Amino acid sequence: MKRLLLFFIALIALLTGCNQSVSSEDIAKVTYEWEKATLKADYELEQQFLYEQGTYEIHKDTPLRENDLKYEDMQIEVYYDKENDWYYSLFNYTNPEEENKVEDGYVVREKDNKLKIDIEKSKDIKQDKIKESFKREACINCK
């Protein structure tokens, strides 16, 4: 009986730990939400996604814009950097309003149990180097 009780306690602890892990889908979703906020020039929403608020002030005085970017239109590759304990989110899509091709990447980090975009660390991203140095965790919406 004791073994069964210990087994269930261990199982509950294991399952609780699994629910707290970050998935590639979580990384992709925060990337999409951030990118959509920037396309709309939604300064207040942008600040909510930033690892360090105030590190991206471009749209502070910009009027809101329309944009119909859809999650399924973004191809997002996720790479994990174990040494720094952060993720690289490399993405591309065609902007539905301007019809230009967008190809970029962000460092995504956890802060206060939420995923955030680290704009400062994202400035140093070299996509080829990331693809060579890290194993791809997932490719979301890849065809």
Secondary structure, 3 states (H helix, E strand, C coil): CHHHHHHHHHHHHHHHHHHCCCCHHHHHHHHHHHHHHHHCCCHHHHHHHECCCCCCCCCCCCCCCCCCCCHHHCEEEEEEECCCCEEEEEEEEECCCCCCEEEEEEEEEEECCEEEEEHHHHCCCCHHHHHHHCCEEEEECCC
